[in-house]
Amino acid sequence: MICDKKKVTVVGTGLGLDTLTPEARKAITKAEVLIGAPGVLELHQDALKPAYPYYLAKDVRTLIESENAREFAVLVSGDVGFYSAAAELAEVLASYDLDFIPGISTVNAFFAKLQLPWQDAAFVSAHGRTMNLVDTVRRKRLTFCLTGNNSNELGASLGKAGFGHVKTYVGENLGSTQERVYEAAADDLAHGSFPTMTVLLFVNEAFDDRTPSGLPDSSFTRLAGVPMTKSETRAVVMSKLKLRPTDLCWDIGAGTGSVTVETALHAYRGHVYAVERRQDAIALIGQNCTAFHLGNVTAICGDAPDVLEKLPIPDAVFIGGSGGEIGGIISFVLRKNQNARIVVTAVTVETVSSALAAFTKAGMEPEITQMNISRGRQVGGLHLMEAQNPVTLLCAGGKR
């Protein structure tokens, strides 16, 4: 039975004994029982009181329930609010007399050693979680990263996205006698040897946080015979998709990957699956994603809807090419997620008819727009407007 009068203090222990705040020392001294990860408890082994190596919130609660002691200190490294167990502990220990004591985090310490301000930096962690480092580095000048012992993988991902040159500050074993702080290039991380307690700061002086629509066609590498959705059409497609930064998207019939690129730039905290039947186009999509420093794209070679089965549930789907299977693709998408936002582009009346029939069968009334674009072309000293092929857009679904 939980006793509400038990006192539990979650203590941020900083980077070690030398960085422990007076308030933290007082809480540790006053506590009858210490709880925390083994590495943290080792620093307080002379406290001459029971110490239990538990760090999962549910285990901490179970121990406190079973102990007769009245005051507990739960020790966490660094600060209680920076990628620590604080959120879970606050929830499971809410019925106790609960306090949190902040500590000096690796962020404070590392930026101080580098003599840099950190109020405008982005903060990410690769410790026990999936995260898209590439697109954070692309969008921010300063990106601080807890590596979770994944420095090699992080360096490889940045190199693949064309960010191997980015200046990187490496902090190893901060606060210990083995502390080491030095500068490297992101490429160097892929092949180095790093201790578990390593933090990184990436400095991208050419950062770009824009989310453009209708990028110039000349921005993309092309390949003969591989289609590309043109700039003006792309701009309208993006407005119709109404993407959120966290959306998971499918680009079906990705071709050159121009829509893939713009979708990934908009859904920079999400992910884009580019589905294309031509193997040479898959390589082309990769080249264009690297040119735009994207780390949130997976290209898949195969025919839709067959290859869609194993993909995660989409929030938004663009269908630029269907191989004559537009009806089956739309039906499959809606089976995956009946609330998915779907945008189809068509240059033939047959595709328009098939897409409209598929939406109608699903009980949906699509918004239909036809674009007739003309581009200026210089002839001698004059300029003529040259008509492009009309493109029809059908848009339906989504709770936006």
N, C-alpha and C positions, 0 to 999 in steps of 0.2 A: 504493500500500500504506500502511495506517495505521500510524503510529509511536506507540505508547502513551506515549512519553516527552514528546511535545509538550505544552506547558503552555498551557491555554486558560482564561482568566478572563472570566466574564461579569460586566460591571460596570454597576451601577445608577448613572447619572450625575445623578440628582436632577432639579432644575428648571433646571440650568445651572451654569456654572463657580463661581458664588458658593456653591452648595449641595453641591459635590463633597466627599466625605469624604476625609480624609487617606489612608485605605486605598485608595480608588479612585484618587486621584492617583498613588500609588505604583505601582499595577498598570498604569496607563496609561503612566507613564514607563518602566517596565521592559519593557513589551511591544515586540517588534520590528515587529509589524503590528497595525493597528487595523481593526476591522470594525464596521459599524453602519449605521443608516438615515442618509441624507444630512443631515437636519436635526441629528442628533446629532454627526456627524463634523465639521460646519462649525465647531462650537465648539472643536474640537481641531486645526484646520488648521495651527497653528503648531508642531505636535509634531515636524515634520521626519522623518517616517517613513511608509512606505507605508500608505495608508488606502483601504479598499474599501467602497463603498456597498451592502452586502448585509445584508438583515435576515431573509430566509426561512431557516429552519433548514437545509434541504437545500443551499442555496447557500453558507451559511457553512461547512458541512462540506466541500463540494467545494473551496472556496478553500483551506481549511486543509490538505487532502490534497495540493493541488498546490504549496503553498509550501514552501520549504526552511527557513524560519524555525523557531525553537524555541519562541518565546513569543508568544501572541496575546491581545489584549483585544477582546472583543465588547461593544460599548457599547449599552446600552438606556436609554431615557429613564425618569425616575422610579426606581421600585424594580424589582428583578429578579422579584419575586413577585406584582406587582399588575397583572393583565391584560397581561403582557408575553410575550415569546417564550420565557421561561425553561423552561416544561415541555417544549416541543419540542426546545429546545437541549440540555436535560439528557438527553433520549433519544438524539438523533443523535450527540452528542459523548461518550457514556458511556465510550468506549474510550480517551479522552485523560485526561491529568492535569487534571481539571476543578474549578474553584472558582467560587463565586458571591459577589459583594460587594454587599450591599444599598445602596440609595440612598434619599434623601428622596423619597417619593411625593407626588403631588398631594393625596392624602388627608391626610397629615401637614400639609402646607403650608396647605391650604384650611381645615381645622378649626382650626388654630392662628390663622389670620388672623381667623376668626369667633369665636375664644375659646370653642369648644364641644368637649366630650368626644365621642369617636367610637366608643367600645367597643360601644355598642348599636346602631349604625347598620347598615343594609343597603347593600351595595355592588353596583352593576350597571354594565354597559357596553353601549352601543349601537354600539360600534366594530366593524364587520364581523360583526355577529351579530344574530340575532333575539331579542328579549327582551320580556317583559311588564312594562313599567314601572308601569302602572296598578295592578296587584294587589300589587306590592311597596309602592307608596305607600299603598295601602289598609291593608296589614297592619303597616306600620312607621311609627314616629314620624319617624325620620330616614332618608332614602334618598339616598345619594351616587351620582351618575351621571356616567360618562365618556360624552360625547355622540356622539363619532364624527362630528361635524359634522351631527348630526341634531336640533338644538335645536328647530327649527320643528315637525317631526313629533312630537317628544316632547310639546311643549306642546299640540298639537292633540289628541293621544290623551288627555291628561289632561282637557282641556276637554270632550271628547265624553263622558267617563265621569263628568262632574259634579265634577271636581277643579280647575276653573279658578281657584278662589279660594285654593288652597294656597300658603302662603308659600314662595318660592323664592329661594335665594341663588345668584348667578351669579358664577363666577370665570373671567375671560378672560385668556389668555396669562400664567398664573402664572409668576413668576420672571423675567419679561422686563421691558424698559422700557415695554412697552405693557400691563402688568398693570392689570386693573380688577376690583374686587369690589363688588357692589351687590345690593340686594334688589328682587325683583319678585314678581308673581303668576304662577302657572303659565300662565294665559291669555296673558300678555304674550309668552311664548316663541313662540307660534304665528306672530306677525307681525313679530318683531324680526329684526335682522341680527346674526349672531354669528360670531366668528372660529372657525377649525377647532379651535384649542386652547381649548375651553370646557368647564368642568365645572359641575355643578349639584348643589345640595343642597336637597331638598324636606323641608319641616317640616310634618307632618300631625298637629296636636294632637288630632284626633278619629279617630286610627287605630283599627282594629278587626281583630284577628287571630283572631277566632273562626271556627269552621267549623260553623255551626248546621245543624240538621236540624229539619224540621217548623216552618218559619217561619209565623207567623200568616197566615191567608188575607187578612186586611185589609192586609198589607204590600204587596200587589200591586195594581197598576192593572188593572181588569177591563174587558171589552168584551162587550156582550150577544151571546150566541151562540158565543163563543169559550170552549171548555172549559178547566178548570183542575184539576190534580191537587190534592186537598185536603191540608191540613196533616198529618193523622195518616197518610195513605197515603204522603205524601212522606217522612216520617220512616222508615217501614219500607223504602221503596224505597232510600233512601240507605244503610241498614244492609245491604241485600242487594247493592247494587252494589260495596261494599267498595273504594271509590276510594282511589287513591294520589294525592299532590299532583301528580305528573307525568303522570297519565293523559290520554290523548286520548279524548274521549267524543262519542257521538252521542245526541241527544235527538230521537226521531222522533215526529212528531205533537205538537210542542212546545206548541201552544195559546197560553196566556197566558205561558208561559215560567217557571212557578214551579219546575219540576224543573230547567230550564236554569240558573236562578239558583243553586239549591242545589248542583248539580253543579259549576258554575264556582267556587263558594266552596270546595268540597272539593278540586277539581283546580286549585288556584290557580297551579301552575307548569306546567299542561298547557293544554288548549284544549277547548272545547265547540262542536260544530256542532249548531245547533238547526234541525231540518227541519220545515217547516210549509207546508201547501198554500194557506192563506188569506193574501193580501197584507196585509189589515188586521191580522192577527195578527202578521205579521213586524214591523210598526211597534210593536205593543204589546210584543213581546219586547224590542225596543230600549229602549223607555221603562223597562221593569222592570230591565233590565241597568244602565241609567244610574243608576236610583234606588239600586242596590246597589253602584255604583262598580266595575263589572266591565270588564276589558279583555281578557278571554280567551274571548269568545264571537263566533261568526260565525253569523248567521241566514241560512237558505237557503230560498227559496220554491219549492215544487214537490212533486210526488207521489213518495213512496217506493214501490218501490225505485229508480225511474228516476233520481232526482237523486243517488243515493248513489255512483254510479260514480266520480265525480271526487274524492270525499272521501278524506282520508288514512285509513290503517288504524286502526280503533278498538281501544282496550283494553277499553272498557265501553260498552254500548248500553242505553238505556232506550227502550222502545216503549210510549208512552201512547196513541197513536192510529195506526191503520194504513189507514184507508179501505178495509177489507175485504181488504187484501193482507198480512195478518200472516204467512202461510206463506211468501210470496215474500220478504218482508223478512228473516225469520229465516234463510232459506236464503242470501240474499245476504250477510248479515253473516258467516255462518260460512265462506263462500267467501273473504271478505276476510281473516278471521282466525279460524281454527278454535278458538283459545283465548280468544276474546272473552267477556267476562262479559255475559250478556244478562238483563235484567229486563223482564217484560211485565206490564202491568196490564190487566185485562179486566172489563167490567161486564155482558157478555152471555155466555151459555153457548156461543154460536156462536164467539166469539173464543177462549174457553178451548179448545174442541174443535180449532179450526184451529191454535192455537199448540202444543197438546200433540201434534198429528199431525206438525207440522213438526219439533219436537224429537225425536220418536220416529224419524222418517225419518232424522235425522242421527245416530241412535244415542245420543241423550242422554236421560237420565231427569231431568226438571226437578223442583225442589222446588216444591210447590204449597201456597199458603197463601190462605185466604179471610178477609178482614177484615170484621167486622160492627161498625160504629161507631155509637154513639148520642151525640148532643150534648144538653146541658142547655138547656132553653128555659123562660123565666119566663112563667107564666100567672097573672096577678093576683099574689097573694102566695105562689104555689107554684111549684115547679120540676118540669118534666116532661122525661123523656128522649126525644128525637126520633130515630128511627132514620134513618141515612143508607143510600144504596144499597150493598149488599155489593160489595166489590172483591176480585177474585181475582188473586193474584200468581203468576207462573211464573218461576222463576229457574234458570238453567243456565249451564254453561261457566265459563271463567276459571280461571287458575292463581293463586290468591290465597293 
